[in-house]
């Protein structure tokens, strides 16, 4: 549910502090906003060169989102600046096409400058993109070359041999020879309604597939998607603040309506005819994943519309015909993981992730798709693959039994998982080089912000990627505990001047589906601490529907998107209050964004006896107005399950003659994920039902709030609402 993951950004986003005079220091909220939650200045996107001599990374200054490329020398521990946006722009402002802005919104990317980079497979070149122009850095000489391309280039990428680059422009795929600058059109006939080489909206927003083309291993062909959106409903956005700009039309497939028709073609670069891949697209309309490994066939994963069945197919690139490697089924839905299939370098098999045995499991499969054995078993708490060394039979993965923590584990020759690192509690991530001799281990904890260590395979620490970030002025008091018969994971944050025995009102931070909020992280609890310091106890409660507690726990909300999660919020709240007597359950508020906004509004509409006030940010009001892939995964289609949609709609409860808690709706007028119309519909329904509420439109804002001033004022308004009503 990618569209809903934005809550992690917003719930840990810049927070509020006491008012400051115009001549005084900036508020804590403004500080957090301008430092992007004290993350600006910290290295991101670390990439290890094939020879393991260099670690590349992006970093901004402490109060900026403009990224610059740096290189860390493993031998000396020194860091050098590789290229800055100012160097190539010569003082000009960065410009983005509407297509690139939309792509970054789908990726939840608010960085400017070099937002991403690409290292060629041989490590001799780095590709960067800025303002629709492409730059190549020779790593040996540091020579920078701008490719001779017209502006407006989208999603450029190196060929596997590093001698070419492909890109999309004017809805077709092109390639350019780096040595000569010669450009060749690869696909033909692309239009805005039938684009070539670009991932369609659903693929980007919900599947985590941002690519629409793939290089062949020999660099002599490109596979590309054709996305036909002519049958998809159109939505036109006109920002009320800027009517003179006109509208922007988006092909948006609402639940139960037609999706884009997606095909996959293979275009040889010698000028031959495009070969179209054949599969039963009527049964499996979703093209979920495409990979073209060094050794092994072009492989595609396709899903049925209900997402209860998916088929992994091997493609004959000469004829386009396919053969089935494996089929996965789940009566509720199947979670996608774009890491897989991951073919071994020699083509002798591939890795596959499945939940058919009750929890995520990592398998080794033969080239024909048959199961060889389990590499990481379901009881290991597997979450993400870091590396597999087939010769040594070593798996490095991220996970663990506790969903509030995450560590780097290793399984050797089918043995039991062992932790690679020590200490905790913490949230760890890791990446490694192709040879697995060097790791970048990222760690954050309840008392420490994110840092990145460079570690050799034998455990020797080489160094730490240098950070320029400002550090938070306080450490959250957040305590994590399990409560109730269901063993709900909860987080409780008390004021720093907390006095035992004194009753305080409660604020619940909520999301309600897929994404667990209870995390052992300093950054993700800074907002909770500020709110608590205003005289509240702030809690997070992970109920059924959240990840990392097994297949059945996550899928408990099938056909009951609002009821099951809300019931669990109430049950967990009461269980926690039984252990923390200072929680005043007569004064409980709730807040969240996106799906959390939906849950917050549902709470005061449906359970006003528990929740007295709610701030609902960008809520999905009626799931018939949200996209197909996300919504139908949980509720089916409106045609097949109208009762599920009626039960899940906030409009159902707005019209009922029942008591309602206080409600503040907040929504960006330029939101192209959860459209502003959602909050307008709810506001209109409440108005016509005679139910008082408040609506705060954020002029020009999208689903992400990237303007520090807007974020500051928003949270000031949120806290004033809770202070007035609790």
C-alpha positions as CSV (number, residue, x, y, z in Angstrom):
1,X,0.0,0.0,0.0
2,X,2.6,2.5,-1.2
3,X,0.2,5.4,-1.3
4,X,-0.4,5.2,2.4
5,X,3.3,4.9,3.4
6,X,3.5,8.7,3.3
7,X,2.3,8.7,6.8
8,X,5.7,7.7,8.0
9,X,7.0,11.0,6.6
10,X,4.1,13.1,8.0
11,X,3.8,11.6,11.4
12,X,7.5,12.1,12.0
13,X,7.5,15.4,10.1
14,X,8.4,18.7,11.5
15,X,6.7,19.3,14.8
16,X,5.5,22.2,16.9
17,X,7.0,24.2,19.7
18,X,6.1,27.2,21.8
19,X,5.5,30.4,19.9
20,X,8.5,32.6,19.1
21,X,8.6,36.3,18.4
22,X,9.6,37.6,15.0
23,X,13.0,38.6,16.4
24,X,13.5,35.5,18.5
25,X,14.9,32.1,17.5
26,X,12.9,29.9,15.1
27,X,10.3,27.6,16.6
28,X,11.2,24.0,17.1
29,X,8.7,23.1,14.5
30,X,10.3,25.4,11.9
31,X,13.7,24.0,12.9
32,X,12.4,20.4,12.3
33,X,10.8,21.4,9.0
34,X,13.9,23.2,7.7
35,X,16.2,20.4,8.7
36,X,13.7,17.8,7.4
37,X,13.3,16.2,10.8
38,X,17.0,16.6,11.4
39,X,17.8,14.4,8.4
40,X,19.1,17.0,6.0
41,X,22.9,16.7,6.0
42,X,22.9,13.0,6.6
43,X,24.2,10.7,3.9
44,X,21.6,8.8,1.8
45,X,21.6,6.4,-1.2
46,X,25.0,4.9,-0.4
47,X,26.3,2.8,-3.3
48,X,29.5,0.7,-3.3
49,X,31.7,0.6,-6.4
50,X,32.4,-2.9,-7.9
51,X,36.1,-2.8,-6.8
52,X,34.9,-1.9,-3.2
53,X,37.3,1.0,-3.1
54,X,34.7,3.8,-3.1
55,X,31.3,4.4,-1.5
56,X,29.2,7.0,-3.2
57,X,26.4,8.9,-1.5
58,X,24.2,11.9,-1.7
59,X,24.1,14.6,1.0
60,X,22.6,18.1,1.4
61,X,23.5,20.9,3.8
62,X,21.8,20.9,7.2
63,X,19.0,23.3,6.1
64,X,18.6,22.4,2.5
65,X,17.1,19.6,0.4
66,X,19.5,20.1,-2.5
67,X,21.5,17.0,-2.9
68,X,25.2,16.8,-3.9
69,X,27.2,13.7,-4.9
70,X,30.1,12.7,-2.7
71,X,32.6,9.8,-2.7
72,X,34.1,8.1,0.4
73,X,37.5,6.5,-0.1
74,X,37.6,3.2,1.7
75,X,41.4,3.1,2.0
76,X,41.9,6.6,3.4
77,X,38.5,7.3,5.0
78,X,38.5,10.7,3.2
79,X,35.4,12.1,1.6
80,X,35.4,14.3,-1.6
81,X,32.8,16.2,-3.4
82,X,32.1,14.7,-6.8
83,X,29.6,17.1,-8.4
84,X,27.2,19.8,-7.2
85,X,24.0,21.0,-8.8
86,X,25.4,24.6,-8.8
87,X,28.3,23.5,-10.9
88,X,26.2,22.3,-13.8
89,X,23.3,24.8,-13.5
90,X,25.7,27.8,-13.3
91,X,23.3,29.7,-10.9
92,X,20.1,28.8,-12.8
93,X,17.1,27.4,-11.0
94,X,16.3,23.7,-11.2
95,X,13.2,23.0,-13.4
96,X,11.1,19.9,-13.5
97,X,8.6,18.8,-16.2
98,X,5.1,17.9,-15.0
99,X,5.9,14.2,-15.7
100,X,9.0,14.4,-13.5
101,X,7.2,16.2,-10.7
102,X,4.5,13.5,-10.8
103,X,7.1,10.7,-10.8
104,X,8.8,12.2,-7.7
105,X,5.4,12.5,-6.0
106,X,4.8,8.8,-6.6
107,X,8.2,8.0,-5.2
108,X,7.6,10.3,-2.1
109,X,10.7,12.2,-3.1
110,X,11.0,15.8,-1.9
111,X,14.7,16.2,-2.5
112,X,16.1,18.7,-5.1
113,X,19.4,18.7,-7.0
114,X,20.7,15.3,-7.7
115,X,17.8,13.3,-6.2
116,X,19.3,10.0,-7.5
117,X,22.3,8.7,-9.3
118,X,23.4,5.6,-11.1
119,X,26.7,3.7,-11.0
120,X,27.5,1.7,-14.2
121,X,28.0,-2.0,-13.6
122,X,31.7,-1.8,-14.2
123,X,32.0,1.2,-11.9
124,X,33.7,3.5,-14.5
125,X,30.8,6.0,-14.8
126,X,28.2,7.8,-12.7
127,X,25.1,9.1,-14.2
128,X,23.2,12.1,-12.8
129,X,20.2,14.0,-14.0
130,X,19.2,17.6,-13.3
131,X,16.5,19.8,-14.9
132,X,15.9,17.1,-17.6
133,X,19.6,17.0,-18.6
134,X,21.9,14.0,-18.2
135,X,25.5,14.2,-16.9
136,X,28.1,11.4,-16.9
137,X,31.1,11.5,-14.5
138,X,34.2,9.4,-15.4
139,X,35.2,7.9,-12.0
140,X,38.9,7.6,-12.9
141,X,39.4,11.2,-14.1
142,X,36.3,13.0,-12.6
143,X,35.6,14.4,-16.1
144,X,32.0,15.5,-16.4
145,X,30.2,15.3,-19.7
146,X,26.7,16.5,-20.5
147,X,25.0,14.1,-23.0
148,X,23.9,16.0,-26.1
149,X,20.2,15.5,-25.6
150,X,17.2,17.8,-25.8
151,X,15.8,18.8,-22.4
152,X,12.9,16.9,-20.9
153,X,14.7,13.5,-20.6
154,X,12.9,11.1,-18.2
155,X,14.3,8.0,-16.4
156,X,17.7,7.7,-18.1
157,X,19.8,4.5,-17.3
158,X,23.1,3.0,-18.5
159,X,23.2,-0.1,-20.7
160,X,24.7,-3.1,-19.0
161,X,28.0,-2.6,-20.9
162,X,28.1,1.0,-19.8
163,X,28.6,2.3,-23.4
164,X,25.0,3.5,-23.9
165,X,22.2,5.1,-22.0
166,X,18.5,4.8,-22.6
167,X,15.8,7.4,-21.8
168,X,12.2,8.4,-22.4
169,X,11.2,11.5,-24.2
170,X,7.9,12.5,-25.9
171,X,6.4,9.1,-24.8
172,X,9.0,7.0,-26.6
173,X,12.2,5.2,-25.6
174,X,15.5,6.3,-27.1
175,X,19.1,5.3,-26.7
176,X,22.3,7.3,-27.0
177,X,25.9,6.1,-27.6
178,X,28.0,7.8,-24.9
179,X,31.2,7.9,-27.1
180,X,29.6,9.5,-30.1
181,X,26.4,11.1,-28.8
182,X,24.4,9.4,-31.6
183,X,20.7,9.1,-30.6
184,X,18.4,6.4,-31.9
185,X,14.7,6.1,-31.3
186,X,14.0,2.6,-30.0
187,X,10.2,2.5,-29.8
188,X,7.8,4.2,-32.2
189,X,4.4,5.7,-32.0
190,X,4.2,6.6,-28.4
191,X,1.6,9.2,-27.4
192,X,0.4,10.7,-24.1
193,X,-2.5,8.2,-24.2
194,X,-0.4,5.2,-25.2
195,X,3.1,5.8,-23.8
196,X,6.2,3.7,-24.2
197,X,8.8,3.1,-21.5
198,X,7.0,4.8,-18.6
199,X,5.5,3.0,-15.6
200,X,1.8,3.7,-15.5
201,X,0.2,5.4,-12.4
202,X,-0.8,2.2,-10.7
203,X,2.6,0.6,-11.1
204,X,4.3,3.6,-9.5
205,X,1.7,4.4,-6.8
206,X,0.9,0.9,-5.6
207,X,3.2,-1.8,-7.1
208,X,6.6,-0.1,-6.4
209,X,7.5,-0.5,-10.1
210,X,9.0,2.8,-11.3
211,X,10.6,1.5,-14.5
212,X,9.0,1.1,-17.8
213,X,12.0,-0.3,-19.8
214,X,14.8,-2.8,-19.2
215,X,18.2,-3.3,-20.9
216,X,19.1,-6.8,-22.2
217,X,22.2,-8.3,-20.6
218,X,24.1,-8.0,-23.9
219,X,23.0,-4.3,-24.3
220,X,21.6,-5.1,-27.8
221,X,17.9,-4.9,-27.0
222,X,15.4,-3.1,-24.7
223,X,12.2,-4.4,-23.3
224,X,9.6,-1.6,-22.8
225,X,6.0,-1.2,-21.6
226,X,3.2,0.2,-23.7
227,X,0.6,1.7,-21.4
228,X,-2.7,2.4,-23.1
229,X,-4.8,4.7,-20.9
230,X,-7.5,5.6,-23.4
231,X,-10.1,3.6,-21.5
232,X,-9.1,5.0,-18.0
233,X,-11.2,7.6,-16.3
234,X,-9.8,11.1,-16.5
235,X,-9.5,13.5,-13.6
236,X,-8.7,17.2,-14.2
237,X,-7.1,19.1,-11.4
238,X,-7.5,22.9,-11.2
239,X,-5.8,24.4,-8.1
240,X,-8.3,26.9,-6.8
241,X,-5.3,29.2,-5.8
242,X,-4.1,29.4,-9.4
243,X,-7.1,29.1,-11.8
244,X,-5.2,31.0,-14.5
245,X,-2.9,27.9,-14.8
246,X,-5.7,25.8,-16.1
247,X,-6.2,22.2,-15.4
248,X,-3.9,19.1,-15.4
249,X,-5.6,15.9,-16.6
250,X,-4.6,12.6,-15.0
251,X,-5.7,9.1,-16.1
252,X,-6.9,7.8,-12.7
253,X,-8.4,4.3,-12.4
254,X,-10.9,4.4,-9.5
255,X,-11.9,1.1,-7.8
256,X,-14.1,-0.9,-10.1
257,X,-13.2,1.1,-13.3
258,X,-10.9,0.2,-16.2
259,X,-7.1,0.2,-15.6
260,X,-4.5,1.0,-18.2
261,X,-3.9,-1.8,-20.7
262,X,-0.2,-2.7,-20.4
263,X,1.8,-4.6,-22.9
264,X,5.5,-5.5,-23.0
265,X,7.6,-5.3,-26.1
266,X,11.2,-6.3,-26.9
267,X,12.9,-3.9,-29.3
268,X,16.3,-5.0,-30.9
269,X,18.6,-2.1,-31.4
270,X,19.6,-3.3,-34.9
271,X,16.4,-2.0,-36.2
272,X,14.4,-5.3,-36.3
273,X,10.7,-5.5,-35.5
274,X,9.4,-5.2,-31.9
275,X,8.5,-8.6,-30.4
276,X,5.5,-8.5,-28.1
277,X,5.4,-10.7,-25.1
278,X,2.4,-13.1,-24.9
279,X,0.5,-13.9,-21.7
280,X,-3.1,-14.3,-20.7
281,X,-3.6,-10.6,-20.0
282,X,-7.3,-11.0,-19.6
283,X,-6.8,-13.2,-16.5
284,X,-3.6,-11.4,-15.4
285,X,-3.9,-7.8,-16.4
286,X,-1.3,-6.4,-13.9
287,X,2.3,-6.4,-15.1
288,X,3.8,-6.2,-11.7
289,X,7.5,-7.0,-12.1
290,X,10.0,-7.3,-14.9
291,X,13.7,-8.4,-14.7
292,X,16.3,-9.3,-17.3
293,X,19.1,-11.0,-15.5
294,X,22.7,-11.5,-16.6
295,X,22.1,-15.2,-17.1
296,X,18.6,-16.5,-17.4
297,X,15.5,-15.5,-19.3
298,X,13.6,-12.2,-19.4
299,X,11.2,-12.8,-16.5
300,X,7.8,-11.2,-15.8
301,X,5.4,-11.4,-12.9
302,X,1.8,-10.9,-13.7
303,X,-1.2,-10.7,-11.3
304,X,-4.9,-11.2,-11.6
305,X,-7.0,-8.1,-10.8
306,X,-8.1,-9.4,-7.4
307,X,-4.4,-9.9,-6.5
308,X,-5.2,-13.4,-5.2
309,X,-3.1,-15.1,-7.9
310,X,0.2,-14.3,-9.6
311,X,2.2,-16.1,-12.2
312,X,6.0,-15.9,-12.8
313,X,6.8,-16.3,-16.5
314,X,10.0,-16.8,-18.5
315,X,10.0,-15.1,-21.9
316,X,11.4,-16.4,-25.1
317,X,12.8,-13.0,-26.3
318,X,12.8,-14.1,-30.0
319,X,9.2,-15.1,-30.2
320,X,7.6,-13.4,-27.2
321,X,6.1,-16.7,-26.0
322,X,6.1,-17.5,-22.3
323,X,6.3,-20.5,-20.0
324,X,5.2,-20.6,-16.3
325,X,7.9,-20.9,-13.7
326,X,5.6,-20.8,-10.6
327,X,2.2,-19.7,-9.4
328,X,1.3,-18.1,-6.1
329,X,-2.2,-17.9,-4.6
330,X,-3.7,-16.4,-1.5
331,X,-7.4,-16.1,-0.8
332,X,-7.0,-12.6,0.6
333,X,-4.2,-11.0,-1.4
334,X,-0.5,-11.4,-2.3
335,X,2.0,-8.8,-1.2
336,X,4.4,-7.7,-3.9
337,X,8.2,-7.5,-3.4
338,X,10.1,-5.9,-6.3
339,X,13.3,-7.6,-5.2
340,X,12.1,-10.9,-6.6
341,X,12.7,-12.9,-8.7
342,X,16.4,-12.5,-8.1
343,X,18.3,-14.7,-10.5
344,X,21.8,-16.0,-9.5
345,X,24.6,-14.6,-11.6
346,X,25.3,-17.9,-13.3
347,X,21.6,-18.5,-14.1
348,X,21.5,-21.7,-12.1
349,X,18.4,-20.6,-10.3
350,X,16.7,-17.7,-8.6
351,X,15.6,-16.5,-5.2
352,X,11.9,-16.1,-4.4
353,X,9.9,-14.7,-1.5
354,X,6.6,-16.3,-0.4
355,X,4.0,-16.1,2.5
356,X,2.3,-19.4,1.6
357,X,3.5,-20.9,4.9
358,X,2.1,-18.1,7.1
359,X,4.9,-15.6,7.1
360,X,7.6,-14.3,4.7
361,X,10.0,-17.0,3.6
362,X,13.0,-16.9,1.3
363,X,13.3,-19.8,-1.2
364,X,15.9,-21.0,-3.7
365,X,14.3,-22.1,-7.0
366,X,15.7,-24.1,-9.9
367,X,15.8,-22.5,-13.4
368,X,12.5,-24.2,-14.3
369,X,10.9,-22.7,-11.2
370,X,10.7,-25.8,-9.1
371,X,11.5,-25.3,-5.4
372,X,14.9,-26.4,-4.3
373,X,14.8,-25.5,-0.6
374,X,14.0,-22.8,2.0
375,X,16.9,-20.5,2.7
376,X,15.2,-18.4,5.4
377,X,12.2,-20.0,7.1
378,X,9.0,-18.3,8.1
379,X,9.8,-18.2,11.8
380,X,12.9,-16.1,11.2
381,X,11.1,-12.8,10.9
382,X,12.5,-12.2,7.4
383,X,11.7,-8.8,5.9
384,X,14.2,-7.9,3.2
385,X,17.1,-9.6,1.3
386,X,20.5,-7.9,1.6
387,X,22.7,-10.5,-0.2
388,X,23.0,-14.1,-1.1
389,X,26.4,-15.8,-1.8
390,X,25.5,-19.1,-3.5
391,X,29.0,-20.6,-3.3
392,X,29.3,-20.1,0.4
393,X,25.5,-20.6,0.9
394,X,25.2,-17.5,3.0
395,X,22.1,-15.3,3.2
396,X,22.2,-11.8,4.7
397,X,18.8,-10.4,5.5
398,X,17.0,-7.8,7.5
399,X,14.4,-8.7,10.0
400,X,13.8,-10.2,13.4
401,X,11.0,-11.5,15.6
402,X,10.1,-8.1,17.1
403,X,8.2,-5.8,14.6
404,X,9.4,-2.7,16.4
405,X,13.0,-3.4,15.7
406,X,15.0,-4.5,12.7
407,X,18.5,-6.0,12.5
408,X,21.0,-7.6,10.0
409,X,21.0,-11.4,10.2
410,X,23.0,-14.1,8.6
411,X,22.0,-17.7,7.7
412,X,25.0,-20.0,6.8
413,X,24.4,-23.3,5.0
414,X,20.8,-23.6,6.2
415,X,21.5,-23.1,9.9
416,X,19.7,-20.9,12.3
417,X,19.8,-17.1,11.8
418,X,22.4,-15.2,13.8
419,X,22.6,-11.4,14.3
420,X,25.5,-9.8,12.5
421,X,25.5,-6.7,14.7
422,X,25.1,-6.2,18.4
423,X,23.3,-3.8,20.7
424,X,19.8,-2.5,20.5
425,X,17.0,-1.7,20.4
426,X,17.4,-0.3,16.9
427,X,16.2,-0.2,13.3
428,X,18.9,-1.3,10.9
429,X,19.2,-1.4,7.1
430,X,22.1,-2.6,5.0
431,X,23.4,-2.8,1.5
432,X,26.4,-4.6,0.1
433,X,28.7,-4.7,-2.8
434,X,28.4,-7.3,-5.6
435,X,31.3,-9.3,-4.1
436,X,29.8,-9.0,-0.6
437,X,33.1,-7.9,0.8
438,X,31.9,-4.5,2.0
439,X,28.6,-3.4,3.7
440,X,27.0,-0.1,4.5
441,X,25.0,-0.6,7.7
442,X,22.5,2.1,8.6
443,X,21.3,2.3,12.1
444,X,19.0,4.4,14.2
445,X,17.7,3.9,17.7
446,X,15.4,5.5,20.4
447,X,18.4,7.7,21.4
448,X,20.3,8.2,18.2
449,X,19.5,9.6,14.7
450,X,20.5,7.7,11.6
451,X,24.2,7.0,11.0
452,X,25.9,4.8,8.3
453,X,28.9,2.7,9.0
454,X,31.2,1.1,6.4
455,X,32.0,-2.5,7.5
456,X,34.0,-5.2,5.9
457,X,32.7,-8.8,5.6
458,X,34.8,-9.9,8.6
459,X,33.2,-7.2,10.8
460,X,36.0,-4.7,10.6
461,X,34.7,-1.1,10.6
462,X,36.3,1.0,7.9
463,X,34.6,4.3,8.8
464,X,31.4,6.3,9.1
465,X,29.9,8.3,6.2
466,X,30.2,11.9,7.4
467,X,27.1,13.8,8.5
468,X,26.6,17.5,8.6
469,X,23.1,17.3,10.2
470,X,21.9,19.2,13.2
471,X,21.0,17.0,16.1
472,X,17.7,17.2,17.9
473,X,17.8,19.1,21.2
474,X,16.0,16.4,23.2
475,X,15.6,12.6,23.3
476,X,12.0,11.3,23.3
477,X,10.8,9.5,26.4
478,X,9.0,7.0,24.3
479,X,8.5,3.6,25.8
480,X,7.5,0.5,23.8
481,X,5.5,-2.3,25.4
482,X,3.0,-5.1,24.5
483,X,-0.4,-5.0,26.1
484,X,-3.6,-7.0,26.2
485,X,-4.4,-10.6,25.4
486,X,-3.7,-9.9,21.8
487,X,-0.1,-8.7,22.7
488,X,-0.6,-5.4,20.8
489,X,2.7,-3.5,20.3
490,X,2.3,0.0,21.7
491,X,4.4,3.1,22.2
492,X,3.7,5.7,24.9
493,X,5.3,9.1,25.1
494,X,4.9,11.1,28.3
495,X,5.7,14.8,28.9
496,X,9.3,15.4,29.9
497,X,7.9,17.0,33.1
498,X,5.6,14.1,33.7
499,X,4.3,13.7,37.3
500,X,3.1,10.2,38.3
501,X,-0.5,10.1,39.3
502,X,-1.6,13.2,37.4
503,X,-4.3,12.5,34.8
504,X,-3.6,13.8,31.3
505,X,-5.6,13.8,28.0
506,X,-4.5,11.3,25.4
507,X,-3.6,11.7,21.7
508,X,-3.5,8.6,19.5
509,X,-1.4,8.7,16.4
510,X,-2.9,6.2,13.9
511,X,-2.4,4.7,10.5
512,X,-4.4,1.5,10.7
513,X,-3.2,-0.7,7.8
514,X,0.0,-2.3,6.6
515,X,2.5,0.1,8.1
516,X,3.4,-0.4,11.8
517,X,3.9,2.9,13.7
518,X,5.5,1.5,16.9
519,X,9.2,1.7,16.0
520,X,12.4,1.9,18.1
521,X,13.4,5.2,16.4
522,X,14.3,8.6,17.8
523,X,13.3,10.4,14.5
524,X,9.8,8.8,14.4
525,X,9.0,9.8,17.9
526,X,10.1,13.5,17.9
527,X,6.6,14.7,17.0
528,X,5.1,12.5,19.8
529,X,7.4,14.1,22.3
530,X,6.6,17.6,21.3
531,X,2.9,16.9,21.5
532,X,3.3,15.2,24.9
533,X,5.2,18.2,26.2
534,X,2.1,20.3,25.6
535,X,0.4,18.4,28.3
536,X,-0.7,15.1,26.7
537,X,0.1,11.4,26.8
538,X,0.8,10.4,23.2
539,X,0.3,6.8,22.1
540,X,0.7,4.6,19.0
541,X,-1.1,1.3,18.8
542,X,-0.4,-1.4,16.2
543,X,-3.4,-3.6,15.7
544,X,-4.3,-6.2,13.1
545,X,-3.6,-5.2,9.6
546,X,-0.1,-4.1,10.3
547,X,2.9,-5.9,8.8
548,X,5.6,-8.2,10.4
549,X,3.3,-10.3,12.5
550,X,2.4,-13.0,10.0
551,X,0.1,-13.5,7.2
552,X,-3.2,-13.9,9.2
553,X,-2.6,-10.9,11.4
554,X,-2.1,-8.6,8.3
555,X,-5.0,-10.0,6.3
556,X,-7.6,-9.7,9.2
557,X,-9.0,-6.5,7.7
558,X,-10.1,-8.1,4.4
559,X,-13.5,-6.6,3.5
560,X,-13.5,-4.6,6.7
561,X,-11.0,-1.8,6.1
562,X,-12.2,0.5,8.9
563,X,-13.9,-1.8,11.5
564,X,-11.2,-4.2,12.4
565,X,-8.4,-1.6,12.8
566,X,-10.6,0.8,14.7
567,X,-11.8,-2.0,17.1
568,X,-8.2,-2.8,17.7
569,X,-7.3,0.8,18.4
570,X,-10.0,0.9,21.1
571,X,-9.0,-2.5,22.6
572,X,-5.3,-1.6,22.7
573,X,-6.0,1.9,24.1
574,X,-8.0,0.4,27.0
575,X,-5.4,-2.3,27.7
576,X,-2.6,0.3,27.7
577,X,-4.6,2.6,30.0
578,X,-5.1,-0.3,32.4
579,X,-1.3,-0.2,32.9
580,X,-0.8,3.6,32.7
581,X,-3.4,5.1,35.1
582,X,-2.4,8.7,34.1
583,X,-4.1,8.2,30.7
584,X,-7.5,10.0,31.0
585,X,-9.8,8.0,28.7
586,X,-12.5,10.6,29.1
587,X,-10.3,12.9,27.0
588,X,-8.9,11.0,24.0
589,X,-8.0,12.6,20.6
590,X,-6.7,10.9,17.5
591,X,-4.8,12.1,14.4
592,X,-3.3,10.7,11.3
593,X,-2.6,11.4,7.6
594,X,-3.9,9.5,4.5
595,X,-5.1,6.2,5.7
596,X,-4.5,7.5,9.2
597,X,-6.7,10.5,8.3
598,X,-9.4,8.1,7.3
599,X,-9.1,6.2,10.6
600,X,-9.1,9.4,12.6
601,X,-12.3,10.6,11.0
602,X,-13.9,7.1,11.3
603,X,-13.0,7.2,15.0
604,X,-15.1,10.3,15.8
605,X,-17.9,9.3,13.5
606,X,-18.3,5.7,14.7
607,X,-16.8,5.6,18.2
608,X,-17.5,9.1,19.6
609,X,-17.9,7.6,23.1
610,X,-14.2,6.8,23.0
611,X,-12.7,9.5,20.7
612,X,-13.7,13.0,21.6
613,X,-11.7,14.9,18.9
614,X,-9.9,14.0,15.7
615,X,-7.6,15.7,13.2
616,X,-7.9,13.9,9.9
617,X,-5.2,14.7,7.3
618,X,-5.9,14.0,3.6
619,X,-8.4,11.2,4.5
620,X,-9.8,8.7,1.9
621,X,-13.5,9.4,2.5
622,X,-15.1,7.0,0.0
623,X,-13.0,4.1,-1.3
624,X,-15.0,4.1,-4.5
625,X,-12.9,7.3,-5.3
626,X,-9.5,5.7,-4.6
627,X,-7.4,3.7,-7.0
628,X,-7.9,0.1,-8.1
629,X,-4.8,-1.8,-7.1
630,X,-4.8,-0.5,-3.5
631,X,-8.5,-0.5,-2.8
632,X,-9.5,-3.8,-4.5
633,X,-6.7,-5.6,-2.7
634,X,-8.6,-5.1,0.6
635,X,-12.3,-4.7,-0.5
636,X,-12.6,-6.4,-3.9
637,X,-14.5,-4.3,-6.5
638,X,-17.5,-2.2,-5.7
639,X,-19.5,-4.3,-8.2
640,X,-18.7,-7.5,-6.4
641,X,-18.7,-6.3,-2.8
642,X,-20.9,-3.1,-2.5
643,X,-21.6,-3.9,1.1
644,X,-17.8,-3.7,1.9
645,X,-17.6,-0.3,0.3
646,X,-20.6,1.0,2.1
647,X,-19.3,-0.2,5.4
648,X,-15.9,1.4,4.7
649,X,-17.2,4.8,3.5
650,X,-17.0,7.7,5.9
651,X,-20.1,9.1,4.2
652,X,-22.1,6.2,5.6
653,X,-21.5,7.4,9.1
654,X,-21.7,11.1,8.4
655,X,-25.3,10.7,7.3
656,X,-26.4,8.7,10.4
657,X,-28.2,10.4,13.3
658,X,-25.6,9.5,15.9
659,X,-23.3,11.5,18.1
660,X,-20.0,12.7,16.6
661,X,-16.8,13.9,18.2
662,X,-15.0,17.1,17.2
663,X,-13.4,16.9,13.8
664,X,-10.8,19.0,12.0
665,X,-10.2,18.1,8.3
666,X,-6.9,19.1,6.7
667,X,-6.2,18.6,3.0
668,X,-3.9,19.9,0.3
669,X,-5.8,21.5,-2.6
670,X,-3.3,20.1,-5.1
671,X,-3.3,16.5,-3.8
672,X,-3.2,14.1,-6.8
673,X,-3.1,10.9,-4.6
674,X,-6.0,11.4,-2.2
675,X,-7.8,14.1,-4.1
676,X,-9.1,17.2,-2.3
677,X,-12.6,16.1,-3.3
678,X,-12.5,13.5,-0.5
679,X,-12.5,16.1,2.2
680,X,-15.0,18.3,0.3
681,X,-17.4,15.3,0.1
682,X,-17.1,14.6,3.8
683,X,-17.5,18.3,4.7
684,X,-20.6,18.6,2.5
685,X,-22.1,15.4,3.9
686,X,-21.5,16.6,7.5
687,X,-22.9,20.1,6.7
688,X,-26.1,18.7,5.2
689,X,-26.4,16.4,8.2
690,X,-26.1,19.4,10.6
691,X,-22.9,18.1,12.1
692,X,-20.4,20.8,13.1
693,X,-16.8,20.4,11.9
694,X,-13.8,22.4,10.7
695,X,-12.0,22.3,7.3
696,X,-8.5,23.6,6.8
697,X,-7.5,23.6,3.1
698,X,-3.7,23.8,2.5
699,X,-3.5,25.9,-0.7
700,X,-1.3,24.4,-3.4
701,X,0.0,21.5,-1.2
702,X,0.1,18.0,-2.5
703,X,-0.1,14.7,-0.5
704,X,3.4,15.5,0.9
705,X,3.9,18.7,2.8
706,X,7.3,20.0,1.8
707,X,6.9,23.7,2.6
708,X,8.4,24.3,6.1
709,X,6.2,27.3,6.8
710,X,3.0,25.3,5.9
711,X,4.1,22.4,8.1
712,X,4.8,24.7,11.0
713,X,1.4,26.4,10.8
714,X,-0.4,23.2,10.2
715,X,0.9,21.6,13.4
716,X,0.2,24.8,15.4
717,X,-3.4,24.5,14.2
718,X,-3.5,20.8,15.1
719,X,-2.3,21.3,18.6
720,X,-4.6,24.3,19.2
721,X,-7.5,22.1,18.1
722,X,-6.6,19.4,20.7
723,X,-6.0,21.9,23.4
724,X,-9.4,23.5,22.8
725,X,-11.3,20.2,22.7
726,X,-9.4,17.9,25.1
